[in-house]
Amino acid sequence: MEWYNFIIEINVGEGCRDYFITTIFIHDGFENETKDRPRTHQDTHQDTHQDKILEFCKEPRTTKEIMEYLELKDRRNFYLKYMRPLLDSGKLQMTIPEKPNHKNQKYVTKR
């Protein structure tokens, strides 16, 4: 059984945010149940950006460089939607994995 952790941000007022972490468990038959479902425009768009990231990151790149390359502005959404899935799958690696928030952190496609 696979599982995924999500950090969810809630805007609870002007300049005030709250966060919570949730875990979603995926049962073993899930992949078989979803492999034949029609792909949506959103699925294709996400895959395209992830493919571009993997190609661009053949050389180590910063988050800023990747976002500029894809012409994206929302850092949080970018990380959750594109970077986190690539890191979790092992397709993308941090150059300083022991310090994920290091100011010199870069990302590189796993070879």
C-alpha positions in Angstrom: 0.0 0.0 0.0 1.3 3.4 -1.0 0.7 6.6 1.0 1.1 10.3 0.4 1.4 13.2 2.8 -0.1 16.6 2.0 0.4 19.9 3.7 -2.8 21.9 3.3 -2.9 25.6 3.8 -6.1 27.4 4.9 -6.6 31.1 4.7 -8.4 31.9 8.0 -8.4 35.7 7.7 -6.4 38.6 6.5 -2.8 37.7 6.6 -3.5 34.7 8.9 -3.1 31.1 7.7 -3.3 27.8 9.2 -1.9 24.5 8.1 -2.6 20.8 8.6 -1.0 17.6 7.4 -3.0 14.7 6.1 -2.0 11.3 4.8 -3.9 9.6 2.0 -3.5 5.8 1.6 -3.8 4.3 -1.8 -4.9 0.7 -1.9 -3.1 -1.9 -4.1 -5.9 -2.1 -6.8 -6.1 1.7 -7.3 -3.7 1.8 -10.2 -5.7 -0.9 -12.1 -8.9 1.0 -11.4 -7.6 4.3 -12.7 -5.4 3.3 -15.7 -8.3 3.1 -18.1 -10.0 6.4 -17.1 -9.9 9.1 -19.7 -7.1 11.6 -19.3 -8.2 15.2 -18.7 -6.6 18.4 -20.0 -5.3 19.0 -16.5 -3.5 15.6 -16.5 -1.9 16.3 -19.8 -0.9 19.8 -18.8 0.7 18.5 -15.6 2.6 15.8 -17.4 3.9 18.3 -20.0 5.3 20.6 -17.3 6.8 17.6 -15.5 8.4 16.4 -18.7 9.8 19.9 -19.3 11.2 20.1 -15.8 13.0 16.7 -16.2 14.5 17.8 -19.5 15.5 21.3 -18.2 17.0 19.8 -15.0 19.6 17.6 -16.8 21.8 20.3 -15.4 21.2 21.3 -11.7 18.7 24.2 -11.5 17.2 26.3 -8.8 13.5 26.6 -8.1 13.6 30.1 -9.5 15.3 29.0 -12.7 12.7 26.2 -13.3 9.7 28.5 -12.6 11.1 31.2 -15.0 11.6 28.5 -17.6 8.0 27.4 -17.3 6.7 31.0 -16.9 5.1 30.2 -13.6 4.7 32.6 -10.7 3.0 30.8 -7.7 5.9 29.1 -5.9 3.8 27.1 -3.5 1.5 25.8 -6.2 4.4 25.0 -8.4 6.1 23.0 -5.7 3.0 21.0 -4.7 1.8 20.4 -8.2 5.0 19.7 -10.1 8.1 19.4 -8.0 6.8 17.3 -5.1 5.4 14.5 -7.3 8.7 14.4 -9.2 10.8 14.3 -6.0 8.5 11.6 -4.5 8.8 9.4 -7.6 12.6 9.7 -7.5 12.7 11.2 -11.1 14.1 14.4 -9.7 16.7 14.8 -6.9 17.9 17.6 -4.6 21.5 18.4 -4.8 21.5 19.0 -1.0 19.0 16.4 0.2 19.9 16.6 3.8 19.0 20.3 3.8 15.9 20.7 1.6 15.5 24.5 2.4 19.2 25.3 1.8 19.6 28.6 0.0 21.8 26.9 -2.7 19.4 24.0 -3.2 19.2 22.8 -6.8 17.3 20.0 -8.5 18.6 17.6 -11.1 17.0 14.8 -13.1 18.0 11.4 -11.8 20.1 9.6 -14.4 
